[in-house]
Amino acid sequence: MRTFGSHTIGVDQGDIVLFSDFEDDGEMWTGEGPRLIRRSVRFADSYAMAPVVQVSLSMWDMSNGSNARADVTAERVTRDGFDIVFRTWSDTRVARVRVAWLSIGPVEGDDGWTL
């Protein structure tokens, strides 16, 4: 469990289309084997320390010709942002993906000052 002490808690959220590969025959739609897409996200304001970040698929469009294989994670989380990473593998064909994210962490409050 993560505790935040006496800090003010900040919450930020968003929803981002990672790719739409069916439109231009991109790698996620036409490729095979291990594939990865990474997108950087910046928070609206910086946190006092790296927040907790939750990501989830909010829309996915996959071919029904093979198994649907997907892994979505938050990586490289810092006070200022993080990377959304989407992976697939084998013969899965992914047309497009949108990912929702939520961050929760400590922010400097009005009494958070240093001498």
CYANA upper distance limits for C-alpha pairs under 8 A (distance plus 0.5 A):
  4 PHE  CA      9 ILE  CA      8.25
  4 PHE  CA    105 GLY  CA      7.72
  4 PHE  CA    106 PRO  CA      6.57
  7 HIS  CA    106 PRO  CA      5.94
  7 HIS  CA    107 VAL  CA      6.78
  7 HIS  CA    108 GLU  CA      7.02
  7 HIS  CA    109 GLY  CA      7.22
  8 THR  CA    106 PRO  CA      6.15
  8 THR  CA    107 VAL  CA      5.92
  8 THR  CA    108 GLU  CA      6.83
  8 THR  CA    109 GLY  CA      5.97
  9 ILE  CA    104 ILE  CA      7.46
  9 ILE  CA    105 GLY  CA      6.01
  9 ILE  CA    106 PRO  CA      5.06
  9 ILE  CA    107 VAL  CA      6.23
 10 GLY  CA     47 TYR  CA      7.87
 10 GLY  CA    103 SER  CA      8.47
 10 GLY  CA    104 ILE  CA      6.23
 10 GLY  CA    105 GLY  CA      5.94
 10 GLY  CA    106 PRO  CA      6.35
 10 GLY  CA    107 VAL  CA      6.21
 11 VAL  CA    102 LEU  CA      7.70
 11 VAL  CA    103 SER  CA      6.07
 11 VAL  CA    104 ILE  CA      5.14
 11 VAL  CA    105 GLY  CA      7.26
 12 ASP  CA     43 PHE  CA      7.31
 12 ASP  CA     44 ALA  CA      7.60
 12 ASP  CA    102 LEU  CA      6.38
 12 ASP  CA    103 SER  CA      5.72
 12 ASP  CA    104 ILE  CA      7.27
 13 GLN  CA    100 ALA  CA      8.05
 13 GLN  CA    101 TRP  CA      5.98
 13 GLN  CA    102 LEU  CA      4.84
 13 GLN  CA    103 SER  CA      6.68
 14 GLY  CA    100 ALA  CA      6.24
 14 GLY  CA    101 TRP  CA      5.89
 14 GLY  CA    102 LEU  CA      7.23
 15 ASP  CA     58 SER  CA      8.20
 15 ASP  CA     98 ARG  CA      7.36
 15 ASP  CA     99 VAL  CA      6.09
 15 ASP  CA    100 ALA  CA      4.67
 15 ASP  CA    101 TRP  CA      6.74
 16 ILE  CA     98 ARG  CA      5.98
 16 ILE  CA     99 VAL  CA      5.94
 16 ILE  CA    100 ALA  CA      6.98
 17 VAL  CA     96 ARG  CA      8.27
 17 VAL  CA     97 VAL  CA      6.48
 17 VAL  CA     98 ARG  CA      4.60
 17 VAL  CA     99 VAL  CA      6.89
 18 LEU  CA     37 ILE  CA      8.01
 18 LEU  CA     39 ARG  CA      7.44
 18 LEU  CA     96 ARG  CA      7.97
 18 LEU  CA     97 VAL  CA      6.26
 18 LEU  CA     98 ARG  CA      6.15
 18 LEU  CA     99 VAL  CA      7.49
 19 PHE  CA     96 ARG  CA      5.92
 19 PHE  CA     97 VAL  CA      6.42
 19 PHE  CA     98 ARG  CA      8.00
 20 SER  CA     24 ASP  CA      8.48
 20 SER  CA     26 GLY  CA      8.43
 20 SER  CA     95 ALA  CA      6.36
 20 SER  CA     96 ARG  CA      4.70
 20 SER  CA     97 VAL  CA      7.32
 21 ASP  CA     25 ASP  CA      6.10
 21 ASP  CA     26 GLY  CA      4.84
 21 ASP  CA     27 GLU  CA      7.37
 21 ASP  CA     28 MET  CA      6.60
 21 ASP  CA     29 TRP  CA      6.05
 21 ASP  CA     94 VAL  CA      7.91
 21 ASP  CA     95 ALA  CA      5.77
 21 ASP  CA     96 ARG  CA      6.47
 22 PHE  CA     26 GLY  CA      6.92
 22 PHE  CA     29 TRP  CA      6.16
 22 PHE  CA     94 VAL  CA      8.31
 22 PHE  CA     95 ALA  CA      5.23
 22 PHE  CA     96 ARG  CA      7.51
 25 ASP  CA     29 TRP  CA      6.57
 25 ASP  CA     30 THR  CA      6.47
 26 GLY  CA     30 THR  CA      6.63
 26 GLY  CA     31 GLY  CA      8.21
 27 GLU  CA     31 GLY  CA      5.21
 27 GLU  CA     35 ARG  CA      8.16
 28 MET  CA     32 GLU  CA      8.38
 28 MET  CA     35 ARG  CA      7.30
 28 MET  CA     88 THR  CA      8.44
 28 MET  CA     93 ARG  CA      6.59
 28 MET  CA     94 VAL  CA      5.80
 28 MET  CA     95 ALA  CA      7.34
 29 TRP  CA     93 ARG  CA      5.23
 29 TRP  CA     94 VAL  CA      5.46
 29 TRP  CA     95 ALA  CA      5.77
 30 THR  CA     93 ARG  CA      7.14
 31 GLY  CA     35 ARG  CA      8.33
 31 GLY  CA     91 ASP  CA      8.14
 31 GLY  CA     93 ARG  CA      7.91
 32 GLU  CA     89 TRP  CA      7.15
 32 GLU  CA     90 SER  CA      6.03
 32 GLU  CA     91 ASP  CA      5.51
 32 GLU  CA     92 THR  CA      7.54
 32 GLU  CA     93 ARG  CA      8.33
 33 GLY  CA     88 THR  CA      8.28
 33 GLY  CA     89 TRP  CA      5.19
 33 GLY  CA     90 SER  CA      4.77
 33 GLY  CA     91 ASP  CA      6.91
 34 PRO  CA     87 ARG  CA      7.77
 34 PRO  CA     88 THR  CA      6.47
 34 PRO  CA     89 TRP  CA      4.68
 34 PRO  CA     90 SER  CA      6.95
 35 ARG  CA     87 ARG  CA      6.19
 35 ARG  CA     88 THR  CA      5.98
 35 ARG  CA     89 TRP  CA      6.50
 36 LEU  CA     85 VAL  CA      7.44
 36 LEU  CA     86 PHE  CA      6.18
 36 LEU  CA     87 ARG  CA      5.03
 36 LEU  CA     88 THR  CA      7.20
 37 ILE  CA     85 VAL  CA      6.24
 37 ILE  CA     86 PHE  CA      5.75
 37 ILE  CA     87 ARG  CA      7.11
 38 ARG  CA     83 ASP  CA      6.80
 38 ARG  CA     84 ILE  CA      6.17
 38 ARG  CA     85 VAL  CA      5.05
 38 ARG  CA     86 PHE  CA      7.07
 39 ARG  CA     83 ASP  CA      5.91
 39 ARG  CA     84 ILE  CA      5.79
 39 ARG  CA     85 VAL  CA      7.17
 40 SER  CA     81 GLY  CA      7.75
 40 SER  CA     82 PHE  CA      6.33
 40 SER  CA     83 ASP  CA      4.87
 40 SER  CA     84 ILE  CA      6.88
 41 VAL  CA     81 GLY  CA      5.90
 41 VAL  CA     82 PHE  CA      5.93
 41 VAL  CA     83 ASP  CA      6.45
 41 VAL  CA     84 ILE  CA      7.82
 42 ARG  CA     80 ASP  CA      6.37
 42 ARG  CA     81 GLY  CA      4.74
 42 ARG  CA     82 PHE  CA      7.26
 43 PHE  CA     80 ASP  CA      6.15
 43 PHE  CA     81 GLY  CA      5.68
 45 ASP  CA     80 ASP  CA      7.54
 46 SER  CA     79 ARG  CA      5.85
 46 SER  CA     80 ASP  CA      5.28
 46 SER  CA     81 GLY  CA      8.37
 46 SER  CA    107 VAL  CA      7.92
 47 TYR  CA     51 PRO  CA      7.29
 47 TYR  CA     79 ARG  CA      5.32
 47 TYR  CA     80 ASP  CA      7.17
 47 TYR  CA    105 GLY  CA      7.00
 47 TYR  CA    106 PRO  CA      6.37
 47 TYR  CA    107 VAL  CA      5.24
 47 TYR  CA    108 GLU  CA      7.84
 48 ALA  CA     79 ARG  CA      6.96
 48 ALA  CA    105 GLY  CA      8.20
 48 ALA  CA    106 PRO  CA      5.98
 48 ALA  CA    107 VAL  CA      5.21
 48 ALA  CA    108 GLU  CA      6.40
 49 MET  CA     78 THR  CA      7.75
 49 MET  CA     79 ARG  CA      5.65
 49 MET  CA    105 GLY  CA      7.73
 49 MET  CA    106 PRO  CA      7.02
 49 MET  CA    107 VAL  CA      8.13
 50 ALA  CA     77 VAL  CA      6.69
 50 ALA  CA     78 THR  CA      5.12
 50 ALA  CA     79 ARG  CA      4.82
 50 ALA  CA     80 ASP  CA      8.23
 50 ALA  CA    105 GLY  CA      7.51
 51 PRO  CA     77 VAL  CA      7.88
 51 PRO  CA     78 THR  CA      7.79
 51 PRO  CA     79 ARG  CA      7.20
 51 PRO  CA    103 SER  CA      6.56
 51 PRO  CA    104 ILE  CA      5.89
 51 PRO  CA    105 GLY  CA      4.68
 51 PRO  CA    106 PRO  CA      7.48
 52 VAL  CA    103 SER  CA      6.02
 52 VAL  CA    104 ILE  CA      5.84
 52 VAL  CA    105 GLY  CA      6.65
 53 VAL  CA     74 ALA  CA      7.15
 53 VAL  CA     77 VAL  CA      8.11
 53 VAL  CA    101 TRP  CA      7.45
 53 VAL  CA    102 LEU  CA      6.18
 53 VAL  CA    103 SER  CA      4.85
 53 VAL  CA    104 ILE  CA      7.13
 54 GLN  CA     74 ALA  CA      7.53
 54 GLN  CA    101 TRP  CA      6.07
 54 GLN  CA    102 LEU  CA      5.76
 54 GLN  CA    103 SER  CA      6.92
 55 VAL  CA     72 VAL  CA      7.57
 55 VAL  CA     73 THR  CA      6.77
 55 VAL  CA     74 ALA  CA      6.90
 55 VAL  CA     84 ILE  CA      8.16
 55 VAL  CA     99 VAL  CA      7.14
 55 VAL  CA    100 ALA  CA      6.22
 55 VAL  CA    101 TRP  CA      4.88
 55 VAL  CA    102 LEU  CA      7.10
 56 SER  CA     72 VAL  CA      7.36
 56 SER  CA     73 THR  CA      8.47
 56 SER  CA     99 VAL  CA      6.11
 56 SER  CA    100 ALA  CA      5.92
 56 SER  CA    101 TRP  CA      7.00
 57 LEU  CA     72 VAL  CA      7.85
 57 LEU  CA     97 VAL  CA      7.71
 57 LEU  CA     98 ARG  CA      6.60
 57 LEU  CA     99 VAL  CA      5.08
 57 LEU  CA    100 ALA  CA      6.73
 58 SER  CA     97 VAL  CA      8.29
 58 SER  CA     98 ARG  CA      6.01
 58 SER  CA     99 VAL  CA      5.65
 58 SER  CA    100 ALA  CA      6.10
 59 MET  CA     96 ARG  CA      8.44
 59 MET  CA     97 VAL  CA      6.13
 59 MET  CA     98 ARG  CA      5.42
 59 MET  CA     99 VAL  CA      7.40
 60 TRP  CA     94 VAL  CA      8.25
 60 TRP  CA     95 ALA  CA      8.27
 60 TRP  CA     96 ARG  CA      6.40
 60 TRP  CA     97 VAL  CA      5.05
 60 TRP  CA     98 ARG  CA      6.94
 61 ASP  CA     94 VAL  CA      6.72
 61 ASP  CA     95 ALA  CA      5.85
 61 ASP  CA     96 ARG  CA      5.79
 61 ASP  CA     97 VAL  CA      6.98
 62 MET  CA     68 ALA  CA      7.21
 62 MET  CA     92 THR  CA      8.17
 62 MET  CA     93 ARG  CA      6.35
 62 MET  CA     94 VAL  CA      4.98
 62 MET  CA     95 ALA  CA      6.00
 62 MET  CA     96 ARG  CA      7.75
 63 SER  CA     68 ALA  CA      8.25
 63 SER  CA     92 THR  CA      7.85
 63 SER  CA     93 ARG  CA      5.96
 63 SER  CA     94 VAL  CA      6.91
 63 SER  CA     95 ALA  CA      7.71
 64 ASN  CA     68 ALA  CA      8.22
 66 SER  CA     91 ASP  CA      7.04
 66 SER  CA     92 THR  CA      6.20
 66 SER  CA     93 ARG  CA      7.96
 67 ASN  CA     91 ASP  CA      8.27
 67 ASN  CA     92 THR  CA      6.53
 68 ALA  CA     92 THR  CA      6.40
 68 ALA  CA     93 ARG  CA      8.33
 69 ARG  CA     88 THR  CA      6.03
 69 ARG  CA     89 TRP  CA      7.14
 69 ARG  CA     92 THR  CA      6.70
 70 ALA  CA     86 PHE  CA      7.56
 70 ALA  CA     87 ARG  CA      6.31
 70 ALA  CA     88 THR  CA      5.43
 70 ALA  CA     89 TRP  CA      8.34
 71 ASP  CA     85 VAL  CA      8.47
 71 ASP  CA     86 PHE  CA      6.17
 71 ASP  CA     87 ARG  CA      5.57
 71 ASP  CA     88 THR  CA      6.95
 72 VAL  CA     84 ILE  CA      7.61
 72 VAL  CA     85 VAL  CA      6.10
 72 VAL  CA     86 PHE  CA      4.99
 72 VAL  CA     87 ARG  CA      6.94
 73 THR  CA     84 ILE  CA      6.44
 73 THR  CA     85 VAL  CA      5.82
 73 THR  CA     86 PHE  CA      7.20
 74 ALA  CA     82 PHE  CA      7.09
 74 ALA  CA     83 ASP  CA      6.18
 74 ALA  CA     84 ILE  CA      5.39
 74 ALA  CA     85 VAL  CA      6.77
 75 GLU  CA     82 PHE  CA      6.56
 75 GLU  CA     83 ASP  CA      5.65
 75 GLU  CA     84 ILE  CA      6.95
 75 GLU  CA     85 VAL  CA      7.47
 76 ARG  CA     82 PHE  CA      5.80
 76 ARG  CA     83 ASP  CA      6.44
 77 VAL  CA     81 GLY  CA      6.48
 77 VAL  CA     82 PHE  CA      4.77
 77 VAL  CA     83 ASP  CA      7.46
 78 THR  CA     82 PHE  CA      6.60
 88 THR  CA     92 THR  CA      7.36
108 GLU  CA    112 GLY  CA      5.74
